[in-house]
Amino acid sequence: MRKLGVFLVSLLFLAGCGKLFRQSDRIIVAECYDKKLYADELGGLVPSSAGKLDSLTQVNAFIDSWVRRQVLVHQAEMNLPPSELDFTKQLEDYRTSLVIYAYETQLIEQYLDTVVSQEEISTYYEEHKENFQLRSTMVRVAYVILDADCKHEKDFKKLLSDRDTLDVARLDDLASQHAKFVSLDVDTWMRLDDFLTIVPIEIFNHESFLRKNRFVSFEKDGFVYMVRFEDYLLEKSVSPLELEEARIKNIILLKRQKELLERMHSELYEQAKNEKVFEIY
């Protein structure tokens, strides 16, 4: 097998140079019962960038796998009754399914309207709110992480704890100079559990904590964390529209796709019926 593998590697390299497999006779590299494996079937097995050792390993592994498979198939054919070896119907059913799938895919690509308006998304959301429940608590937050010896801690605290407004511009300017990390995107929802992997607040009851704490500041492991909770939604409450837009769009498109195919099926059936191409006895 080792000599054969080296020979095959040489054949593959020559094949890549276009110097082999030009004769009418095919080169047999393995045989098992009445099945044969030819060298030209291995042409795409080894990448051109592979070294000789890697090529040899891949070729030998492929041949060994091929032989084992043929041995197993032969054993199965010898032991199974004829009725279990006839796959004519299964193959025909499989081919039929593939042909239909290919045709339906072509129809969808040609005729499916993929433009979904914001109004359609909003309407669907309002009509099916009960289907959009949160699986975890979500928050909208602004936060900064400072070194424990930061001299501007009071400035950050004043800006983040303001009950009326969040001065994003001033915070961003201050953070660019003195913060280790800052996030001021209070318009984006995120899972509370994900947030807590960044800011290590110990929370034992989500609802109680979020209801009582609009602003949180604490020091841990040499850093000062300051967090402003802009809004929150508890687990099992209705998920906000902005989190569900992509999902709703997909639902609408799948519904359109189903209606398109059903219409196509009906039209084809009626056309075949009118043309009297089938009879039911």
C-alpha angles and dihedrals in degrees: 000000000000092000090046091051092052089048091051093049089054090049091051093051091048090048089054089056092050093244099117143052093041094118122089092239116083121222115238114216100174139010131194121179103315096335123099133200114208129207093237089061088065095054096108097037100091121050116231089240094059120108122235094260093050090045092051092049093050094046094048091047092051093049092047091050091048092051093048090050093051091049091052093046091049092050091050093049091050094051107034119087116248092253091062093048095057107094097163095117094043091050092048091048090049092049090048091052092049093049092049092046092051092049094046090048089053091050092050092050091050104040111019113111104224097181110108116183125220088241091058091049093048093047093051090048093052092048095048105033091133088067094058107071122155117244093201140020113277129203140188109213146167117206144164133200117211136181110260091245095050109141093209098060092116092052092053092046092051093050097044097043097050104126096208109042142010110223097209095174095055092042092050092050093048093045093050087062105035113015128093090209136357136186119183101164098122092162094069123081120221135178112267090224090056091048091052091059086064101037109034101217115159107230121174099173117029098198096047094045097047093045092054102037124064094155128028129185127176142148124235135163094350096313135099116220121200121184133183113195105210096179142338142199122202126228113280093021119120112288114238118254094243090062093050103043096099092046093048092048089053091049091052092048092049089051091051090047092052092048091048093052094044090052091048092050092050094047093049092048093050091047092051089046093052091047089050093228092147139040129200113210 
